[in-house]
Amino acid sequence: MTVMTVPELRAALPRHARLLGLDLGTKTIGLALSDVRGAIATPFDTVRRTKLGADAAALFAVIDKHEVGGLVVGLPVEMDGGEGPRCQSTRAFVRNLLALRDLPVAFWDERLSTAAVTRTLLDADASRKRRAEVVDKMAAAYILQGALDAMGRVC
């Protein structure tokens, strides 16, 4: 399946299928899961990145176990709206992932998601260690929740 818009992703999902949100970093992948109604994103896990095969296996295990019907992947658009090397890397990862398994995928602009999550954690007086442990999966939830909210307005 090709990459699609958020409304197209919503239409392509089977009833009660969850969405998996991804925050792709160079060292980790933050994961978040939606509920079966597609209303709430919850931080789920962080996967240490190694090679594509191992990264894909970890993602496919989550997808299979939690009956995920599609992916929302954070796209690190630059502040001026342009797409730099990080966007190219994210798009390449998704292209390679889709070569291994056919899944509906939508990109979501992730500008400032990590900064917003970090501010929230700082406001909650989370320690530096705790912030490092949860920031990636919380950023994935922030990304996924934005897409879910947009789906609710569109559908």
N, C-alpha and C positions, 0 to 999 in steps of 0.2 A: 504494500500500500504506500502511497506517496505521502509526503508531508502535506498537511492541510491546515486550514484556518481553524480557529477555536470553534466557531459555529458548525463547521463541517465535521469536526471531531465529535461534537455533541451528537450530531445526527448519525454518525457512524457507530456509536457505542451500543452494544447490546443492553437490554434492560438490566438494571442492577449491577452493571459492571463498574468496577472501581477505576479510577485514574491514578497513575503513578507520576508524581512530580519529580523532576531531576534538576539539581543544581550542580552542573559539571564544573569541577575545578581541575587544576593540573595534578593535584595529589589525591583528591577525594571526590566522591559523588554523594551529595546530600539527597536523601530520598524522603518523600512524603506521600501518604496515601489519602485518597478521598474516601468518604463513606459511600455506601451503595446508592444513596440518593443523589450523590454528586453535589452536596451542599457544603461540606466541611472538609478542609484539608488538615491532616494531622502529621506532625513530624514523625518519621518512622525510623530511619537508620542512616548511617554513613558508611560508605564502602570505600576502602583504600584502593586507589587506582594502581593497576600494574600493567598488564597487557590487555588488548581488546578481548581476547578469548576469555580470560578470567573475569574481566569487568562484565562482559555480556552474560557469562554463566551466573554471576551473582545477581544481576538484574533479572534474568529469566527465572531464577529460583523464586524471587519475590513475586514476579508476575504470575507464575503458575500457582504458587501457594495462596495468593490473595485474590485470585480471579480478576486480574487487571485487564481491562479492555483497551486501554490506550495510554499514551504518554504525553505529558506536558513538559517540555524541556525549556529551561531558562536560556534565553538568547542574550549574551552579554553585549548589547548594543552600546556604542559609545555615546557620550553625553550629547554630541551634536547630531545623533541619529544615524551616524555612519556605522558600517560594519568593518571592523578591523580583524586582526589575526585571531583573536579569541572567538569571534563569531565564525570565522572560517573553520577553526578547530572543532567547534561545537557542531557545526553542520556536517563536517567530515565524520565525526563520531556517530552521529545519527544515521548518516548514509551507510556506514559500515555495520552498524547495529541492524538496520533494516535489511541488509544483505544476508544476515543470519536468521532473521525471523520477521515475518510480515506483521506489522503492527500499525495502527493509526497513531500518528504523531502530530502534535501542534507545537509550535514555538511560542513562547511568551516573553515579552520584553522584561528582562530582569534588572534593568538599571536601578541602582541603589537598593536592591533587595538585601544584600549583605549589610549595608550600612544601616538600613532601617532595623534589621534584626539585632545588630550589634547595639544600637541605641536603646532598644527595648531591654536587652540583657543588662546593659549598663544601668538603666533606670531601675532595674530589679536588683541591682547590687550584686550581680553574678560575678564570681571570681574570674580571673583571666583563664584559669584552667577549665572552669565550667563553660565559659564562653567558647573556648576552643573545641570542647567536646560536642557542643550542640549547635553551633552557628550554621553549619552546612545543612543539616536536616531542617532547621528552622527556616533557613533561606528557601529551601525546596518547598516547604509548606506555604511560605509567603507567595512564591511564584504560582504554585498550584491554586491557592485560594483566589488570587487575582483572576486566573483563567476560569475557575468555577463561578465566581461572581459575574464575570462577563457572560458566561453561558446562561446564567439565570436571567440576565437582562435580555439576552437574544432569544431565548427559547420560551 
